[in-house]
Amino acid sequence: MFEDTESSLTGYPPRIGTKFAIMAAKAALSVGDVDTAAGRLALLETAPATESQLDFITFLRGHLLKQQGKTDKAMELWKAVAAVGDARR
């Protein structure tokens, strides 16, 4: 489903490209495209991101793990994000 958009997500400055990659991962997860989501999240591991973006990326990784049947690991990530709370803002 998302293979057509790959080239349209490259070439943006990092501050915008990171946002687009996060949105692409979220969209892939919303339709159950685990492979695309995993690929996007893997790319985001080395992308420049703000602390709030890193928290959201971790949240999305939890959803990926849940869709892969790893609910316990997903819960660990979600709890870690929740523990941060608003302390970073």
PyMOL commands that set and color helices and strands:
alter all, ss='L'
color gray80, all
select helices_A, chain A and resi 3-9+14-30+34-44+51-67+71-84
alter helices_A, ss='H'
color red, helices_A
deselect
rebuild
show_as cartoon
